[in-house]
Amino acid sequence: MAIDRAKKCPISITMLSWLYIVVGVLSTAAHYAEFWTHRPTVSEFAWINLLGVEAVVAGAFMLHGKNWARWLALLWMATHVVISVFHPMREIVIHSVVFVLIGAVLFRREAREYFGTN
C-alpha cells in the first residue's frame, strides 16, 4: 500500500529506523573487528552478516513507510531474544524488554497510521 506523501514519518519511527541502521552497521563492524582474535565458523559469519543486513534493510524501509519492514524489525529483535537463550539470563531479560518496547513503538496508533494498517 502506497503511503500518502503528505503523511510524515513519526519521530519515534524515524529514531527507531535510524537506530536499526546504525546498530546494523556498527554491530557488524564490531564482529568483523573480533575476527582478528576469533575466527568465525561459516555459520557464525553467515548469521552476523544476515542480521546486520536485516537491521539496515528494516530501518531503511521503515523510513519509507513499508509495513513489511516493521515486521522485519520485530523479527530481528525476536531473533536476538532467541539467541540470548544461550547466554547469561540477564541478556534474555534485556533483549525481551527491548523487544516489547520496540513492539510498542512499532504498533502504536501513530505507527499503524503511518504504515497504513489502521
Helices and strands as residue ranges (DSSP letters): H 11-34, H 42-63, H 67-84, H 89-106, H 109-114
